[in-house]
């Protein structure tokens, strides 16, 4: 894994893009049930590379990775999703991506020269915020069912909840607001406000810092 350290931004971003758009090339059901969990574990593994130099956080994120991997293996072997175990996995994912995203943002903001890795990190950090929003909205839906209206129903009658909430998370982060899916509970509405604010703060503050450094770099 240490040999992959110089490529951490590329690997992390590539697997994020695969998570977001993989369902375009694979039937949604199969992608959600099998491929997406594997890609998520791989993305987490690459995410730990950002923390290699911080032994305590690195060890903690490895523990979270092993927990999520174990839960995924349990589901693959049994085919049964136990709600309490799924909630544990969701909590681990949320904590993991908070730690990795903050570290990635820190590395990007402290970069002295703006190179390809910094740009990729800037993009990846924004995508990570969308994933965090997704984990938060999914948790809200588990705690308070029917917190969102407009969730589409597939042809076989199953609610493709994760795909729909992932879509809603990025639409909210980007402040597009198409309106097909609406937060109806108080908790979901507050969460939507928080996600939209964080998305704007990221663009206004962190992107401005990187652009400013790039302009100064080019003028020298």
PEMO-V198714 format. One record per residue. N is the residue number from 1. D_CENTER is the distance of its C-alpha to the mean C-alpha in Angstrom with 1 decimal. Layout:
N:D_CENTER, N:D_CENTER
This chain:
1:21.2, 2:22.9, 3:24.2, 4:20.7, 5:20.1, 6:21.3, 7:18.9, 8:15.7, 9:14.3, 10:15.4, 11:14.2, 12:10.6, 13:10.6, 14:12.6, 15:10.6, 16:7.5, 17:10.3, 18:11.8, 19:9.1, 20:9.3, 21:13.1, 22:14.4, 23:15.8, 24:18.2, 25:20.1, 26:20.0, 27:21.2, 28:18.5, 29:19.8, 30:19.9, 31:16.4, 32:14.9, 33:17.4, 34:17.6, 35:15.7, 36:12.1, 37:12.4, 38:14.1, 39:11.6, 40:8.9, 41:11.7, 42:12.6, 43:9.4, 44:9.8, 45:13.4, 46:13.0, 47:10.8, 48:13.9, 49:16.0, 50:15.1, 51:16.9, 52:19.9, 53:22.3, 54:21.4, 55:22.9, 56:22.2, 57:18.4, 58:18.3, 59:20.2, 60:18.2, 61:14.9, 62:17.0, 63:18.2, 64:14.8, 65:14.2, 66:17.7, 67:17.3, 68:14.4, 69:16.4, 70:19.5, 71:18.3, 72:17.1, 73:20.5, 74:22.3, 75:20.9, 76:21.8, 77:25.3, 78:26.1, 79:24.2, 80:24.0, 81:21.1, 82:22.3, 83:20.8, 84:21.2, 85:19.6, 86:16.6, 87:16.2, 88:16.5, 89:13.7, 90:11.4, 91:12.7, 92:12.3, 93:8.6, 94:8.4, 95:10.9, 96:9.7, 97:6.5, 98:9.0, 99:11.6, 100:10.0, 101:8.8, 102:12.3, 103:14.0, 104:12.7, 105:13.8, 106:16.9, 107:17.7, 108:17.4, 109:19.5, 110:22.1, 111:22.6, 112:26.3, 113:26.3, 114:23.9, 115:23.4, 116:21.2, 117:18.8, 118:18.4, 119:17.8, 120:15.1, 121:13.5, 122:13.8, 123:12.1, 124:9.3, 125:8.9, 126:8.9, 127:6.3, 128:4.0, 129:6.0, 130:5.4, 131:2.3, 132:4.8, 133:7.4, 134:6.9, 135:7.5, 136:10.1, 137:11.8, 138:12.0, 139:13.6, 140:15.9, 141:16.9, 142:17.8, 143:19.7, 144:21.4, 145:21.7, 146:22.3, 147:20.5, 148:19.6, 149:22.3, 150:22.3, 151:20.1, 152:21.6, 153:23.6, 154:23.9, 155:27.4, 156:27.7, 157:27.0, 158:23.7, 159:21.0, 160:17.9, 161:15.9, 162:12.4, 163:12.9, 164:14.5, 165:12.1, 166:9.2, 167:11.9, 168:13.0, 169:9.8, 170:10.1, 171:13.8, 172:13.8, 173:11.8, 174:14.2, 175:17.0, 176:18.4, 177:19.4, 178:21.0, 179:21.9, 180:21.7, 181:19.4, 182:20.5, 183:19.6, 184:22.9, 185:22.8, 186:23.1, 187:20.0, 188:17.9, 189:19.7, 190:19.2, 191:15.4, 192:15.6, 193:17.8, 194:15.6, 195:12.5, 196:15.1, 197:16.8, 198:13.9, 199:13.1, 200:16.9, 201:17.3, 202:14.9, 203:16.9, 204:20.2, 205:20.1, 206:17.9, 207:18.7, 208:22.3, 209:22.6, 210:21.6, 211:23.9, 212:26.6, 213:26.6, 214:26.7, 215:29.7, 216:31.4, 217:30.9, 218:32.5, 219:35.3, 220:36.5
